[in-house]
Amino acid sequence: MGQYREAEPDKNRTKTELKEMKALVEPLLDWYDRSHRILPWRETPTAYRVWVSEIMLQQTRVAAVMPYYERFLKALPDIAHLAQVSEEELLKLWEGLGYYNRARNLQRAAVRIEEEYGGEMPDTWEELVKLPGIGSYTAGAIASIAFGQPVPAVDGNVLRILARVRMDDGDIMEQKVRRETEKRLHSVMPGERAGDFNQALMELGAVVCIPNGAPKCGECPWQAMCRARAAGKISEYPKKSRKKARQTEEKTILLIQDENRTALRKRPSRGLLAGMYEFPSLPGHQTEDEVLSYLGGLGYKAVHIRRLEDARHIFTHKEWHMIGYAIRVDELERGSGEGEIPFLFADKDETEERYPIPSAFSAYAKYVKIRLGNDKYQA
């Protein structure tokens, strides 16, 4: 069995620092044993279940992930099923979770596991990190939780709690700070409980030493050792460089309906929301006359048009500012769509069952009674 990449000896790491890091382990594990949440991927921590959960949990809250995780495992119970599922079915299962390349990378990795590892998840950090969509953190989580390997799994939660307890001024957005944190944790990783230790670190950052709002210091197993708390400077940690401002993009969303169907359009196979379906849209904020002119040019005869509410959707690096129109067209006057991505007209049930539509359009889906993501499973 391979080992996690060995760090070069750090001459600056003092015996005092190592002692302080070791002092964090036992109280953290004791707290975790008493207080950890019961989560489905923790009950049966197979490599596949841990992998799927960790990918879903990237940039997504646990409460939002839970129902998706259960449905995903029911539809795709193992690596073989994941490798073989169609992209549309995969994206439909992921609809509403966002960051859809996570799902595509899951499938790419599953195909590679089938082809290169005989369908069995590799059990070392070195092999796991070679797979699409699996970085150092996810490889560490799978290797430690599913296979018991003493390797760290450092995410934003872990960086935050260690920056506070140590009152570390390093910028957690910098890779060198992440690598230093991995080295420190690797030096104190409890061999028999590596997976629990990593999960305890994540848990502490998720439910006690939280990123937004006041940390629950009275519940923290490290409260007596936390330097930031002792100095009254918890809100100043972690140090984090400012992100670049998001680009703003204006869009006009068109809810085009005939008798009982709504127009959809498949997005390009590359770029933002690649391969998903959307309500047709136009760049910028278009006037009613401009929308009617556009549809007329495609051969659609509008019999009614009304303005809808404005909406906004935030992506990681981009922000959509949207206006919308509901347009009723004569079903006998179907447009050719020449020179355009063809429109596809589908009824409500077909859309909810088959076509993955990102949550960016949820503000407008309600006007045509189409439920997206988790909403379609609720009564």
Backbone torsions as a table, in degrees:
resi	resn	phi	psi	omega
1	MET	NA	130.4	-177.1
2	GLY	-72.9	169.0	-178.8
3	GLN	-117.6	155.4	172.7
4	TYR	-59.2	148.0	-179.0
5	ARG	-52.8	128.2	-179.0
6	GLU	-78.7	134.7	178.5
7	ALA	-82.1	148.7	172.6
8	GLU	-65.0	144.2	177.9
9	PRO	-55.3	133.0	-178.5
10	ASP	-100.5	105.0	-175.9
11	LYS	-67.6	-21.5	-177.9
12	ASN	-85.1	-10.4	-179.0
13	ARG	-79.5	116.0	-175.7
14	THR	-87.6	162.4	176.3
15	LYS	-62.3	-32.5	179.5
16	THR	-65.1	-43.9	179.1
17	GLU	-62.2	-44.8	179.8
18	LEU	-62.1	-40.6	178.3
19	LYS	-63.1	-41.7	179.2
20	GLU	-64.8	-39.7	178.3
21	MET	-65.7	-42.3	180.0
22	LYS	-63.9	-32.1	-179.0
23	ALA	-66.8	-18.3	-179.4
24	LEU	-79.4	-22.4	-168.1
25	VAL	-68.5	-56.9	-172.8
26	GLU	-62.4	-47.2	178.7
27	PRO	-64.2	-31.4	178.5
28	LEU	-67.2	-45.5	-180.0
29	LEU	-66.8	-38.0	176.8
30	ASP	-61.9	-43.8	178.0
31	TRP	-62.5	-43.3	-179.1
32	TYR	-62.5	-42.5	179.5
33	ASP	-60.1	-34.8	-178.6
34	ARG	-82.9	-33.6	-161.6
35	SER	-121.2	-4.5	-171.3
36	HIS	-67.7	149.5	178.7
37	ARG	-72.5	148.1	174.5
38	ILE	-87.0	113.9	-178.3
39	LEU	-126.1	144.9	-172.5
40	PRO	-59.1	-36.2	-178.9
41	TRP	-75.0	-15.8	176.4
42	ARG	-83.9	-24.8	-177.0
43	GLU	-68.8	-40.9	178.4
44	THR	-131.9	82.5	-170.9
45	PRO	-81.4	60.3	172.6
46	THR	-71.3	161.4	-177.6
47	ALA	-58.8	-41.9	-178.3
48	TYR	-64.5	-45.8	-178.6
49	ARG	-65.8	-41.6	178.0
50	VAL	-64.3	-43.9	-179.6
51	TRP	-58.7	-52.8	-178.5
52	VAL	-60.2	-43.9	-178.3
53	SER	-64.4	-42.5	-178.4
54	GLU	-65.8	-37.8	177.7
55	ILE	-67.9	-42.6	178.5
56	MET	-63.5	-36.0	-175.0
57	LEU	-78.1	-9.5	176.2
58	GLN	-65.2	117.0	177.6
59	GLN	62.9	22.1	-179.9
60	THR	-139.9	138.3	-178.4
61	ARG	-71.2	150.7	-179.5
62	VAL	-56.8	-44.3	-177.9
63	ALA	-60.2	-36.6	179.4
64	ALA	-73.0	-32.5	-175.8
65	VAL	-74.7	-34.4	-169.9
66	MET	-48.7	-56.9	-177.7
67	PRO	-65.4	-34.1	177.8
68	TYR	-64.5	-42.1	-178.4
69	TYR	-60.3	-46.6	-178.5
70	GLU	-62.4	-44.2	180.0
71	ARG	-66.9	-40.4	-178.9
72	PHE	-62.2	-46.5	-180.0
73	LEU	-65.8	-33.2	178.0
74	LYS	-69.1	-40.9	-179.4
75	ALA	-77.8	-37.0	-176.3
76	LEU	-129.2	81.0	-171.0
77	PRO	-75.5	-10.6	-178.5
78	ASP	-154.9	178.1	-176.1
79	ILE	-62.1	-39.3	-178.9
80	ALA	-60.7	-45.2	178.9
81	HIS	-64.9	-40.8	179.4
82	LEU	-63.1	-40.0	-179.0
83	ALA	-65.6	-29.3	-172.2
84	GLN	-99.0	-12.5	-174.3
85	VAL	-67.3	148.4	177.4
86	SER	-70.4	154.2	-178.6
87	GLU	-62.8	-40.2	-179.3
88	GLU	-63.6	-40.3	178.7
89	GLU	-67.6	-39.5	178.1
90	LEU	-61.1	-47.9	-179.0
91	LEU	-68.1	-31.4	176.9
92	LYS	-65.9	-39.7	176.6
93	LEU	-64.4	-29.6	-177.8
94	TRP	-90.4	-10.1	-173.8
95	GLU	-52.0	122.6	179.8
96	GLY	102.6	-19.6	179.1
97	LEU	-80.6	-24.3	179.1
98	GLY	76.6	177.5	-178.7
99	TYR	47.4	61.8	-168.6
100	TYR	-68.9	-17.3	175.1
101	ASN	-64.9	-21.0	174.7
102	ARG	-59.3	-43.6	-179.6
103	ALA	-67.8	-42.1	179.4
104	ARG	-63.5	-40.9	178.4
105	ASN	-67.4	-33.7	173.7
106	LEU	-56.6	-47.3	-178.3
107	GLN	-69.1	-40.1	177.6
108	ARG	-59.5	-42.6	179.0
109	ALA	-65.5	-40.1	179.7
110	ALA	-61.7	-41.6	178.1
111	VAL	-62.1	-42.6	180.0
112	ARG	-66.7	-38.3	177.9
113	ILE	-63.1	-40.5	177.4
114	GLU	-62.5	-42.8	-173.8
115	GLU	-79.2	-37.4	-170.9
116	GLU	-108.4	-18.6	-176.4
117	TYR	-124.2	18.1	177.5
118	GLY	62.6	25.8	178.2
119	GLY	83.2	1.9	-180.0
120	GLU	-105.0	132.8	179.1
121	MET	-61.5	127.5	175.9
122	PRO	-61.3	148.9	-171.1
123	ASP	-108.8	11.9	178.6
124	THR	-119.8	151.1	177.2
125	TRP	-56.9	-41.9	-176.1
126	GLU	-61.8	-39.1	-179.8
127	GLU	-80.3	-39.1	-179.6
128	LEU	-60.8	-41.3	-174.9
129	VAL	-69.8	-12.0	177.0
130	LYS	-79.6	-15.2	-174.3
131	LEU	-81.6	147.8	179.2
132	PRO	-56.9	134.0	175.1
133	GLY	80.6	-0.5	-179.6
134	ILE	-110.5	109.9	176.3
135	GLY	-97.2	-168.3	-176.1
136	SER	-59.4	-43.8	-178.6
137	TYR	-62.8	-51.9	-176.5
138	THR	-64.4	-39.8	177.0
139	ALA	-61.2	-41.6	178.2
140	GLY	-64.9	-39.5	179.4
141	ALA	-64.0	-47.6	-179.0
142	ILE	-65.4	-47.2	-176.9
143	ALA	-61.7	-39.5	-177.2
144	SER	-81.9	-44.8	-174.8
145	ILE	-75.6	-44.8	-176.3
146	ALA	-86.1	-31.7	-174.1
147	PHE	-118.4	0.0	175.0
148	GLY	70.6	19.1	-179.2
149	GLN	-79.5	139.6	-177.9
150	PRO	-80.3	69.5	178.8
151	VAL	-125.5	143.6	-178.3
152	PRO	-77.2	160.2	174.5
153	ALA	-133.5	99.5	-171.5
154	VAL	-104.8	112.0	174.9
155	ASP	-118.3	-169.6	-178.1
156	GLY	-61.7	-37.1	177.7
157	ASN	-60.7	-45.7	-177.5
158	VAL	-66.5	-43.0	178.4
159	LEU	-60.4	-40.5	-177.7
160	ARG	-67.1	-49.1	-174.4
161	ILE	-68.2	-35.9	178.6
162	LEU	-73.4	-33.4	175.7
163	ALA	-63.1	-37.2	-179.2
164	ARG	-74.0	-48.3	-175.9
165	VAL	-66.1	-31.4	-179.6
166	ARG	-95.3	-10.1	-173.4
167	MET	52.4	55.0	-175.7
168	ASP	-90.4	127.0	-177.6
169	ASP	-85.5	2.5	-179.4
170	GLY	-65.8	143.5	178.6
171	ASP	-76.8	112.7	-175.2
172	ILE	-70.0	-6.7	175.3
173	MET	-81.8	-11.8	-178.3
174	GLU	-89.9	137.6	-178.2
175	GLN	-62.0	-34.1	-178.3
176	LYS	-64.6	-32.3	177.5
177	VAL	-69.1	-41.4	176.9
178	ARG	-62.0	-43.5	-179.6
179	ARG	-64.1	-40.2	177.7
180	GLU	-62.8	-39.8	178.4
181	THR	-64.4	-41.8	177.3
182	GLU	-59.8	-42.1	179.2
183	LYS	-62.0	-46.1	-179.0
184	ARG	-60.8	-44.9	-179.1
185	LEU	-68.9	-37.6	179.8
186	HIS	-60.1	-33.2	-176.8
187	SER	-73.3	-17.3	-178.5
188	VAL	-122.8	10.9	-176.9
189	MET	-62.0	122.2	178.7
190	PRO	-73.8	113.4	-172.7
191	GLY	-56.3	-37.3	-176.8
192	GLU	-81.3	-17.0	-175.9
193	ARG	-135.0	40.8	-177.1
194	ALA	-60.1	-44.7	-179.1
195	GLY	-64.0	-43.7	178.1
196	ASP	-63.6	-39.2	-179.8
197	PHE	-62.1	-47.0	178.5
198	ASN	-62.7	-42.0	179.5
199	GLN	-67.6	-33.9	178.4
200	ALA	-65.9	-40.6	176.3
201	LEU	-60.9	-46.6	179.2
202	MET	-61.7	-43.5	-177.3
203	GLU	-63.3	-42.9	-179.7
204	LEU	-60.3	-42.0	179.2
205	GLY	-72.0	-25.2	-177.1
206	ALA	-83.5	-33.9	-171.5
207	VAL	-119.8	-15.0	-178.2
208	VAL	-120.3	-63.4	-177.9
209	CYS	-89.1	64.5	-167.5
210	ILE	-75.3	157.0	-176.0
211	PRO	-76.7	-34.1	-177.5
212	ASN	-119.7	139.1	-176.6
213	GLY	85.4	-175.8	-175.4
214	ALA	-81.4	125.3	174.7
215	PRO	-60.7	149.4	-179.0
216	LYS	-90.8	69.9	-172.6
217	CYS	-60.5	-30.6	179.8
218	GLY	-65.7	-18.4	179.8
219	GLU	-100.7	-0.9	-171.4
220	CYS	-84.9	130.5	178.3
221	PRO	-69.3	-11.6	-179.0
222	TRP	-105.6	11.1	-172.0
223	GLN	-57.7	-34.6	-179.4
224	ALA	-76.8	-16.2	-176.9
225	MET	-106.7	-6.6	-172.2
226	CYS	-77.2	114.9	-178.0
227	ARG	-69.9	-39.6	-179.5
228	ALA	-63.8	-38.8	177.9
229	ARG	-65.7	-44.5	-179.1
230	ALA	-62.4	-32.9	-178.8
231	ALA	-88.7	-2.4	-177.4
232	GLY	66.4	33.6	-174.9
233	LYS	-126.3	26.8	-177.8
234	ILE	-57.3	-39.9	-177.3
235	SER	-67.0	-14.3	-179.2
236	GLU	-89.2	-4.1	-178.1
237	TYR	-126.0	145.8	3.0
238	PRO	-80.2	162.1	172.9
239	LYS	-77.6	134.5	-173.0
240	LYS	-149.9	123.4	179.1
241	SER	-68.2	149.2	-176.6
242	ARG	-71.2	137.1	177.5
243	LYS	-72.8	156.6	174.1
244	LYS	-66.1	146.4	179.2
245	ALA	-63.3	142.4	177.6
246	ARG	-70.7	147.3	172.0
247	GLN	-77.5	140.6	177.9
248	THR	-102.9	133.4	-179.5
249	GLU	-129.0	126.8	178.1
250	GLU	-92.2	138.1	-178.4
251	LYS	-139.6	151.8	173.2
252	THR	-115.9	116.0	-176.5
253	ILE	-93.1	134.0	-177.2
254	LEU	-114.7	115.6	172.9
255	LEU	-95.7	93.4	-174.9
256	ILE	-97.8	120.9	-178.7
257	GLN	-128.3	144.2	168.0
258	ASP	-101.7	-140.0	-174.6
259	GLU	-57.2	-51.4	-178.1
260	ASN	-147.4	17.0	-179.4
261	ARG	-124.3	157.3	-177.6
262	THR	-119.3	140.5	-179.4
263	ALA	-75.6	134.0	173.2
264	LEU	-124.3	161.5	177.3
265	ARG	-143.4	136.0	179.2
266	LYS	-82.8	131.6	179.7
267	ARG	-75.4	159.3	-179.5
268	PRO	-56.7	159.6	-175.5
269	SER	-75.5	-6.5	177.6
270	ARG	-130.9	157.1	177.2
271	GLY	96.2	-167.3	-177.4
272	LEU	-59.6	130.9	179.0
273	LEU	54.7	38.6	-176.3
274	ALA	-57.3	134.5	175.1
275	GLY	75.8	-2.3	177.6
276	MET	-81.5	169.9	174.8
277	TYR	-104.4	150.9	-177.5
278	GLU	-144.0	163.6	165.6
279	PHE	-74.9	138.4	-179.7
280	PRO	-53.0	148.9	-177.8
281	SER	-145.3	164.1	177.2
282	LEU	-126.3	147.8	177.2
283	PRO	-70.3	147.4	179.1
284	GLY	78.4	-179.5	175.5
285	HIS	-100.8	105.7	-174.1
286	GLN	-91.4	148.7	175.4
287	THR	-79.8	167.5	177.9
288	GLU	-58.8	-43.9	179.9
289	ASP	-63.3	-37.9	179.7
290	GLU	-67.6	-36.7	177.6
291	VAL	-66.8	-45.0	179.3
292	LEU	-63.0	-38.5	178.1
293	SER	-64.2	-41.4	178.4
294	TYR	-61.3	-47.2	-178.7
295	LEU	-67.0	-38.6	177.2
296	GLY	-60.7	-37.6	178.3
297	GLY	-65.5	-22.6	177.2
298	LEU	-92.1	-3.2	178.7
299	GLY	92.9	13.4	178.7
300	TYR	-96.0	133.4	177.5
301	LYS	-101.3	110.9	-179.6
302	ALA	-82.1	129.8	177.9
303	VAL	-103.9	-12.6	178.1
304	HIS	-162.0	143.5	176.2
305	ILE	-145.5	139.7	175.6
306	ARG	-144.6	147.7	-178.8
307	ARG	-78.7	139.4	178.5
308	LEU	-108.1	179.0	-178.5
309	GLU	-66.8	157.3	171.3
310	ASP	-79.6	154.3	179.7
311	ALA	-148.0	161.8	179.3
312	ARG	-138.3	142.3	175.1
313	HIS	-136.4	134.7	-176.2
314	ILE	-108.3	123.2	170.5
315	PHE	-99.7	-178.5	-178.4
316	THR	-61.9	-47.3	-174.5
317	HIS	-118.6	6.0	-175.6
318	LYS	-145.4	153.1	179.1
319	GLU	-133.5	126.1	177.2
320	TRP	-94.9	128.9	169.8
321	HIS	-109.4	114.3	-169.1
322	MET	-117.2	144.4	163.0
323	ILE	-118.4	163.0	-176.0
324	GLY	-142.5	157.5	175.0
325	TYR	-135.0	138.6	170.0
326	ALA	-99.0	125.3	-175.6
327	ILE	-127.0	126.4	173.7
328	ARG	-96.6	126.9	179.7
329	VAL	-116.1	155.2	177.0
330	ASP	-73.0	120.4	-176.5
331	GLU	-66.2	-15.9	178.0
332	LEU	-82.3	-11.5	-177.9
333	GLU	-113.5	69.2	-178.1
334	ARG	-79.8	135.5	179.1
335	GLY	-76.0	153.5	179.0
336	SER	-81.6	-26.7	-178.1
337	GLY	67.4	19.7	-177.4
338	GLU	-60.2	129.7	-179.5
339	GLY	81.6	0.1	-178.7
340	GLU	-122.9	162.0	168.4
341	ILE	-66.0	122.6	-173.6
342	PRO	-58.7	144.0	173.0
343	PHE	-80.9	146.8	175.2
344	LEU	-119.7	125.1	179.2
345	PHE	-98.7	124.5	-178.3
346	ALA	-136.3	148.1	177.0
347	ASP	-80.5	173.1	-173.7
348	LYS	-58.5	-50.1	-176.3
349	ASP	-63.2	-42.2	179.9
350	GLU	-64.2	-41.0	180.0
351	THR	-63.7	-46.0	-178.5
352	GLU	-66.1	-30.5	-176.4
353	GLU	-87.1	-33.6	-166.4
354	ARG	-114.7	-42.5	-167.8
355	TYR	-99.9	117.3	179.9
356	PRO	-74.7	120.7	179.9
357	ILE	-119.1	125.5	-177.5
358	PRO	-67.4	155.1	-178.3
359	SER	-66.6	-10.9	175.7
360	ALA	-56.4	-24.1	-177.2
361	PHE	-102.9	10.4	-174.1
362	SER	-63.2	-31.1	-179.7
363	ALA	-63.8	-25.7	-177.9
364	TYR	-101.3	-23.7	-179.9
365	ALA	-59.8	-31.8	-177.6
366	LYS	-64.0	-26.7	-179.1
367	TYR	-68.7	-24.2	177.9
368	VAL	-111.2	16.7	175.0
369	LYS	57.5	32.6	175.4
370	ILE	-98.5	124.6	179.8
371	ARG	-96.0	133.9	-177.2
372	LEU	-110.0	151.7	173.8
373	GLY	54.6	-131.0	-175.0
374	ASN	-66.7	-25.2	-175.9
375	ASP	-60.7	-31.2	-175.2
376	LYS	-74.2	-8.4	178.0
377	TYR	-98.9	-2.1	-178.2
378	GLN	-98.1	142.8	-177.4
379	ALA	-68.5	NA	NA
